[in-house]
Amino acid sequence: MTINKIKIIIISIVFALAFSYFAFMALTSATMYYYTVSELQTLDSSIHQNVIRVSGKLVPSSYHREPSSTMSEFSITDGQNSIQTQHDGILPDLFFNKHSDIILQGTFTKEKTFVTETVTVKCPSKYITEDPSRNI
């Protein structure tokens, strides 16, 4: 084997290892588990400093925002339990759709309020009419 072939093999191995490392880091940082509201309430106090995700649906008529403010307060539920949430910013268009799942990323305070950094709305998986008795 010549020295040039050995250099090419070594460089190829270094590039393969570097690519594998960066791919692993990108995939692990992009995936984050989200809790249900009930799971969130059963976790211990060590989560209060971590950024986590929680999924639920908007509790009807729980949304409140002052007219001159971007700070909004609302509750989300998983059908069994609910939590109070605060968000400062603009909310997605489908936020108020009763069929949409809401995924919040932020921190859960010791006062049992979830303070969001981002709000993501999962679109409903299928079309559901507002009035099922209505024929279109």
N, C-alpha and C positions, 0 to 999 in steps of 0.2 A: 504494500500500500504506500502510495506517495504521500508526502507531507500535505499537498494541496487537498487530497481526498480526506485526510484526517481533519484538516481545518474546516472543510465543508460539513463534515459529519458533526463536529463539535458545535459549529454555528447553528446548524439545523436543530440540534438537541436544545440549545439555549433558547432559540426562538420558539420551539414547541413548548418548553416549560413556561416561558414567559406568557405565551398565548393562553395556555391552560390556567395559569394563575389569574390572569386578568378576566378570563371568562368565568371562573369560579367566583371571584369577588363580585363581578357584575350580577350574576344570578342570585347569589345569597343576599346581596343588599337590596335587590328589587323585589324579593318575596318577603311578605310580612303577614303573619297569621292575624285574622281579626276575630275578636270575641263576640259572643252574643251579649245582650244586656245582662241576662241572668248570670253568665259566666263571669262577667266583669265585677259584679257585686259580690261574688264569692272569693275573689282573689285577695291575697294578703296585702298588707300596707306597703310592701316593697315596690309595688307597681306605680306608686304616686310620683316617682321621679322619671319614669320611663315613658317614651313615646309609644303609644299602642294604637290599635285600630279596634273599633267597635261597630257592629252592624245592627240595624234595626229599622223600624218604620216610624214615620212622624206621627206623634199622638195628635189626633184632630183637635183643632182650636187651642193648641199649646204654644203656637208661635207668637212672639211679641217682639216688636222693634219700635223704638222711638222714631218719629218722622225725620229728625235731623241727625240721626246716628246710623253708623254701619254695624253697631253691636246688636246682635239678635239673641234671643233666648227661646228655647223650645225643648220639648221632651221627645225622646225616642223610646220605642218599646219593642220587645221581641214577642209580645203576646202574653207574657207572664209578668214581667217586671218592666219598669221604666226608669230612666235617668234624666235629670235636668242637664241641659247642654247650653254652652255659650259659644257664639261664633262671631268674630269680627271680620266682616268682609261681605263680598257678593256671593249669593247662593246660586247653584246651578238651576237651569230652567225647569227641570223635572222634579225639583225638590218637593213641591206641594202635591205631586201626583200620588194618590193613595195606594197605588199598586207598585210604586218604586221602593226598592231597598236603598237605604242611606248608609254609606260607610264613612265614618268619621275617624280622622287621625288626629291625635293630640294627647293630652295628659288628663288623668283622672285625679282630681284634687282630694284632699282629706275631708273636705266638706261634701263629698259625693257629687260633685259637679264635674262634667266632662268639658274641658276647654279645648276647642278644636283648633288645629292648624290648617287642615284641609277638609273639604266636604266633597265626597264623590257620590253620585247617584247612579245606581245600576238600573238600566231600563228594564221594564217588565219583560218577561221571557215570551209572552204572547199577548196578542191584542185582546183586550177585555172591554166590551161595550159598557157604557154607563147605565143603560137601561136594558136588561136582558130580555124583557118582554117585547121590546120594540123590534120589528122586522125591518131590515134595511134591504 
